[in-house]
Amino acid sequence: MAFFGVDSTLPSVSPDAAAGALGPHPSAPIPVQGPSVGSNIRVPLGESGSHVFPLILGAAEFGWNVDLESSHAILDTYAELGGNAVHTADSYSSGRSEHIIGQWLHSRGLRDDIVLTVRVGGHADNPGLGPVNLIRAVEASLTRLRTDRIDVLSLDATTDPGSSLEDTLATAEWLVDTGKVRALGAFGYTAAQLVEARIFSSAGYPRITVLDVPFNVLRRHEFDADLRLVAGAQGMAVTPSHALEHGFLAGRQRSKIRGALSVRGAQLAANLNRRGSRTLRALDAVGADLGVPDAAVAVAWLLSQRLVTAPIVNAYAPQHVEELVQGVGVRLSRSQLADIGRASE
């Protein structure tokens, strides 16, 4: 029987289905689709041939203070926010960090989208930068990372100060020629050694194009005038490690911990002094003005420094990544930089 032109024999339609047929309500949230804004932010990583998000995710905590599942969640968040560069080392957690990253790259199918920077020389099985151990270290890292190439191989001079630079570069040349390594980076090299390396490059050896140096608002002495001069003259990309000074500049720890300290607790405690407190208060003030956390201000300070391309930051949780990435979009004024600089002196 029809009623007002409607056939009563038709099946009834639920209100939700009817609403769906009419489309979403005008006041409904707009779904976010497509790549994140961060995926469009890329800077050249010196002369390495790679372009990276100006914040590199460090994996020093993976396999040590952060388990596999949490590590993958951190990596997922970083990639979702537009990040595309991951830094690890064969010595981090005795290689477990590389295993975790390799599993993530394989399961997500993102190897071609991620720029991998790997520091070698510190693993107990292949210590130093001698020709034999350097090749073995790279092969072992490739296996753990489940990949066929390393985008930037960072040579750790602190592990083997006695190795011949020429022998190391000659071995690196073979690694580059075979496609196992795309570009070279340096960690722990002096300004004089970098000049010597550039002289060798004129003879055909690969150039060092990326410089990893511990550097942040509280730790400036290691990136001294000589290193700055050489890095600038050679057009190197500077990727500061220890960007948050072992997490202190995030501002979460402000009082001394009683009792025995862990390694990280001791690192934090080293900055719990007047200078550290002044610096945190300065970061607090700038962060309050800009509406961002202290960690983002610390990242923004690094990105404001000449020669810095992309800081290396470690995270313990996905929300830490979300805080750190905000620093990429922050531009500090001269007065804000001056306030932070005075506080950290």
C-alpha positions as CSV (number, residue, x, y, z in Angstrom):
1,M,0.0,0.0,0.0
2,A,1.4,3.4,-1.0
3,F,1.2,6.3,1.4
4,F,1.8,9.9,0.1
5,G,3.5,8.5,-3.0
6,V,5.9,6.3,-0.9
7,D,5.8,2.6,-1.5
8,S,5.5,1.1,2.0
9,T,6.8,-2.3,0.7
10,L,10.3,-0.8,0.3
11,P,12.8,-1.7,3.0
12,S,13.2,1.0,5.7
13,V,16.3,3.1,5.7
14,S,18.1,3.9,8.9
15,P,18.8,7.6,9.8
16,D,22.6,7.1,9.6
17,A,22.3,5.5,6.1
18,A,20.0,8.3,5.0
19,A,22.5,10.9,6.2
20,G,25.3,9.1,4.4
21,A,23.3,9.1,1.2
22,L,22.9,12.9,1.5
23,G,26.6,13.4,2.1
24,P,28.4,14.7,5.2
25,H,26.9,17.4,7.2
26,P,28.3,20.9,6.4
27,S,29.7,21.2,10.0
28,A,31.4,17.8,10.0
29,P,35.3,17.9,10.3
30,I,37.1,17.9,7.0
31,P,39.1,14.7,6.6
32,V,42.8,15.2,6.1
33,Q,44.0,13.4,3.0
34,G,47.2,13.2,1.0
35,P,50.8,13.8,2.1
36,S,51.6,16.0,5.1
37,V,52.8,19.6,4.7
38,G,56.2,18.5,5.9
39,S,56.7,16.2,2.9
40,N,57.1,19.3,0.8
41,I,59.9,20.7,3.0
42,R,63.3,19.5,1.7
43,V,66.8,20.9,1.8
44,P,69.9,19.7,0.0
45,L,72.2,17.6,2.3
46,G,75.3,19.3,1.1
47,E,76.8,17.7,-2.0
48,S,75.6,14.2,-1.1
49,G,72.9,14.3,-3.7
50,S,70.1,13.7,-1.2
51,H,67.4,16.1,-0.1
52,V,66.1,15.8,3.4
53,F,63.6,17.2,5.9
54,P,65.5,19.7,8.0
55,L,65.2,17.5,11.1
56,I,66.9,14.0,11.1
57,L,65.5,11.4,13.4
58,G,68.2,9.8,15.5
59,A,68.0,6.2,16.5
60,A,70.4,6.1,19.4
61,E,67.7,5.0,21.8
62,F,66.2,2.2,19.7
63,G,66.9,-1.2,21.2
64,W,68.2,0.4,24.4
65,N,65.7,2.7,26.1
66,V,63.0,2.2,23.4
67,D,61.7,-1.2,22.4
68,L,60.9,-2.4,18.9
69,E,57.1,-1.5,18.9
70,S,57.7,1.9,20.4
71,S,60.6,2.5,18.0
72,H,58.3,1.7,15.0
73,A,55.6,4.0,16.4
74,I,58.2,6.9,16.6
75,L,59.4,6.2,13.0
76,D,55.8,6.1,11.8
77,T,55.0,9.4,13.4
78,Y,58.1,11.0,11.9
79,A,57.3,9.7,8.4
80,E,53.7,10.8,8.7
81,L,54.8,14.3,9.6
82,G,56.9,14.5,6.5
83,G,60.3,13.3,7.8
84,N,62.5,11.4,5.4
85,A,66.0,11.0,7.1
86,V,67.1,8.6,9.7
87,H,70.5,8.4,11.5
88,T,71.9,5.4,13.2
89,A,75.2,3.8,14.0
90,D,76.6,0.3,14.1
91,S,77.5,0.8,17.7
92,Y,74.0,1.8,18.9
93,S,72.7,-1.0,21.1
94,S,75.4,-3.2,19.5
95,G,73.5,-3.1,16.2
96,R,70.0,-3.6,17.5
97,S,69.1,0.0,16.4
98,E,69.9,-1.0,12.8
99,H,67.9,-4.2,13.1
100,I,64.8,-2.2,14.2
101,I,65.2,0.3,11.4
102,G,65.7,-2.5,8.9
103,Q,62.5,-4.2,10.0
104,W,60.6,-0.9,9.8
105,L,61.8,-0.1,6.3
106,H,61.0,-3.6,5.0
107,S,57.6,-3.8,6.6
108,R,56.5,-0.3,5.4
109,G,58.2,-0.5,2.0
110,L,59.8,2.9,2.5
111,R,63.4,2.3,1.6
112,D,63.4,4.5,-1.5
113,D,61.7,7.3,0.5
114,I,64.2,7.4,3.4
115,V,67.7,8.9,3.5
116,L,69.8,6.6,5.7
117,T,72.9,8.0,7.4
118,V,74.9,5.4,9.2
119,R,78.0,6.0,11.5
120,V,80.5,3.2,11.5
121,G,83.7,2.4,13.4
122,G,82.3,1.8,16.9
123,H,81.0,-1.8,16.7
124,A,83.0,-4.3,18.8
125,D,83.1,-6.8,16.0
126,N,84.6,-4.4,13.4
127,P,86.3,-1.6,15.3
128,G,88.0,1.4,13.7
129,L,88.3,2.6,10.2
130,G,91.0,0.3,8.8
131,P,90.3,-1.1,5.3
132,V,89.3,-4.6,6.4
133,N,87.1,-3.6,9.4
134,L,85.5,-0.7,7.4
135,I,84.3,-3.1,4.7
136,R,83.1,-5.6,7.2
137,A,81.3,-2.9,9.2
138,V,79.5,-1.7,6.1
139,E,78.5,-5.2,5.0
140,A,77.2,-5.9,8.5
141,S,75.2,-2.7,8.6
142,L,73.7,-3.4,5.2
143,T,72.6,-6.8,6.4
144,R,71.0,-5.5,9.6
145,L,69.3,-2.6,7.8
146,R,68.0,-5.0,5.1
147,T,69.1,-2.7,2.3
148,D,71.7,-2.7,-0.5
149,R,73.1,0.8,0.1
150,I,73.8,3.5,2.7
151,D,73.0,7.0,1.6
152,V,75.6,8.7,3.8
153,L,78.3,6.7,5.5
154,S,79.6,8.7,8.5
155,L,83.2,7.8,9.4
156,D,83.8,7.9,13.2
157,A,87.3,9.1,13.7
158,T,87.0,9.0,17.5
159,T,87.1,5.2,17.4
160,D,90.4,4.9,15.6
161,P,92.6,8.0,15.7
162,G,95.5,6.0,14.4
163,S,94.1,4.9,11.1
164,S,95.6,6.3,7.9
165,L,93.1,8.8,6.4
166,E,94.3,7.9,2.9
167,D,93.6,4.2,3.5
168,T,90.2,5.0,4.9
169,L,89.3,7.1,1.9
170,A,90.7,4.6,-0.5
171,T,88.4,1.9,1.0
172,A,85.5,4.3,0.9
173,E,86.2,4.9,-2.8
174,W,85.6,1.2,-3.4
175,L,82.4,1.2,-1.4
176,V,81.1,4.2,-3.4
177,D,82.2,2.6,-6.7
178,T,80.3,-0.6,-5.9
179,G,77.2,1.3,-5.0
180,K,77.1,0.2,-1.4
181,V,77.6,3.8,-0.2
182,R,76.4,7.0,-2.0
183,A,78.2,9.7,0.0
184,L,80.6,10.2,2.9
185,G,80.2,12.0,6.2
186,A,82.6,12.7,9.1
187,F,82.3,12.5,12.8
188,G,85.1,13.4,15.2
189,Y,87.5,14.7,12.6
190,T,89.5,17.9,13.2
191,A,89.6,20.8,10.9
192,A,93.1,19.8,9.8
193,Q,92.0,16.3,8.9
194,L,89.1,17.6,6.9
195,V,91.5,19.9,4.9
196,E,93.7,16.8,4.3
197,A,90.7,14.8,3.2
198,R,89.8,17.5,0.7
199,I,93.4,17.4,-0.7
200,F,93.0,13.6,-1.2
201,S,89.7,14.2,-3.0
202,S,91.6,16.2,-5.6
203,A,93.4,13.0,-6.3
204,G,90.2,11.2,-7.0
205,Y,89.1,10.0,-3.6
206,P,85.4,10.6,-2.6
207,R,84.7,13.9,-0.8
208,I,83.4,14.2,2.7
209,T,80.2,16.2,2.2
210,V,78.4,15.9,5.6
211,L,79.8,16.9,9.0
212,D,78.2,15.5,12.2
213,V,79.4,17.4,15.2
214,P,77.9,17.6,18.8
215,F,76.4,21.1,18.9
216,N,73.5,22.9,20.7
217,V,72.8,26.1,22.6
218,L,74.7,24.7,25.7
219,R,77.4,22.9,23.8
220,R,79.2,25.2,21.3
221,H,82.9,24.6,22.0
222,E,83.1,21.4,19.8
223,F,81.9,23.3,16.7
224,D,84.8,25.7,17.0
225,A,85.9,28.5,14.6
226,D,88.3,26.3,12.7
227,L,85.6,23.6,12.0
228,R,83.1,26.3,11.0
229,L,85.6,27.8,8.6
230,V,86.5,24.5,7.0
231,A,82.9,23.3,6.8
232,G,81.8,26.6,5.2
233,A,84.7,26.7,2.8
234,Q,84.0,23.1,1.7
235,G,80.2,23.5,1.4
236,M,79.6,20.7,3.9
237,A,76.1,20.1,5.3
238,V,76.3,20.3,9.1
239,T,74.0,17.9,11.0
240,P,74.4,18.6,14.7
241,S,74.1,15.6,17.0
242,H,73.1,16.0,20.7
243,A,70.6,18.7,19.5
244,L,68.8,18.6,22.9
245,E,71.8,17.9,25.1
246,H,70.6,14.4,26.0
247,G,67.1,15.6,26.4
248,F,67.9,18.4,28.9
249,L,66.8,21.2,26.5
250,A,63.3,19.6,26.3
251,G,62.8,21.1,29.8
252,R,61.2,18.0,31.4
253,Q,63.9,17.5,34.1
254,R,64.6,20.6,36.2
255,S,65.5,19.2,39.6
256,K,68.3,16.9,40.7
257,I,67.4,13.2,41.2
258,R,68.3,11.6,44.5
259,G,70.0,8.2,44.6
260,A,71.9,6.3,42.0
261,L,71.7,7.8,38.5
262,S,71.3,6.0,35.2
263,V,73.5,7.0,32.3
264,R,70.9,9.3,31.0
265,G,70.2,10.6,34.5
266,A,73.8,11.5,34.9
267,Q,73.8,13.3,31.5
268,L,70.8,15.4,32.6
269,A,72.3,16.1,36.0
270,A,75.4,17.6,34.4
271,N,73.3,20.5,33.2
272,L,71.3,21.1,36.3
273,N,73.2,24.2,37.3
274,R,72.7,28.0,37.1
275,R,73.6,28.2,33.4
276,G,71.2,25.3,32.5
277,S,68.4,26.8,34.5
278,R,68.9,30.2,32.9
279,T,68.8,28.6,29.5
280,L,65.6,26.7,30.2
281,R,63.9,29.9,31.4
282,A,64.9,31.6,28.2
283,L,63.5,28.8,26.2
284,D,60.3,28.9,28.3
285,A,59.8,32.6,27.6
286,V,60.4,32.2,23.8
287,G,58.2,29.1,23.7
288,A,55.4,30.9,25.5
289,D,55.5,33.8,23.0
290,L,55.4,31.4,20.0
291,G,53.1,28.8,21.5
292,V,55.6,25.9,21.1
293,P,57.5,23.6,23.6
294,D,61.1,24.2,24.7
295,A,62.3,21.3,22.5
296,A,61.0,23.1,19.4
297,V,62.7,26.3,20.4
298,A,66.0,24.5,20.8
299,V,65.6,23.0,17.3
300,A,64.7,26.4,15.9
301,W,67.9,27.9,17.5
302,L,70.0,25.3,15.8
303,L,68.3,25.9,12.4
304,S,69.0,29.6,12.8
305,Q,72.8,29.0,13.0
306,R,74.8,29.5,9.8
307,L,75.9,26.2,8.1
308,V,73.4,24.0,10.0
309,T,71.3,21.9,7.6
310,A,69.4,19.5,9.8
311,P,69.9,18.7,13.5
312,I,69.8,15.0,14.6
313,V,67.3,14.5,17.3
314,N,66.4,11.4,19.4
315,A,62.9,10.7,20.7
316,Y,61.5,8.4,23.3
317,A,57.8,8.6,22.2
318,P,55.8,9.7,19.2
319,Q,54.6,12.9,21.0
320,H,58.3,13.9,21.3
321,V,58.6,13.8,17.6
322,E,55.5,16.0,17.2
323,E,57.0,18.5,19.6
324,L,60.4,18.5,17.8
325,V,59.0,18.9,14.3
326,Q,57.3,22.2,15.3
327,G,60.8,23.7,15.5
328,V,61.2,23.4,11.7
329,G,58.4,26.0,11.2
330,V,59.6,28.4,13.9
331,R,61.7,31.5,12.9
332,L,63.3,33.2,15.9
333,S,63.7,36.9,15.9
334,R,67.0,38.6,16.6
335,S,65.9,39.7,20.1
336,Q,64.8,36.1,20.9
337,L,68.2,34.7,19.7
338,A,69.9,37.4,21.8
339,D,67.9,36.5,24.9
340,I,68.8,32.7,24.5
341,G,72.4,33.5,23.8
342,R,72.8,35.7,26.9
343,A,71.1,33.1,29.1
344,S,73.3,30.3,27.8
345,E,76.6,32.1,28.3
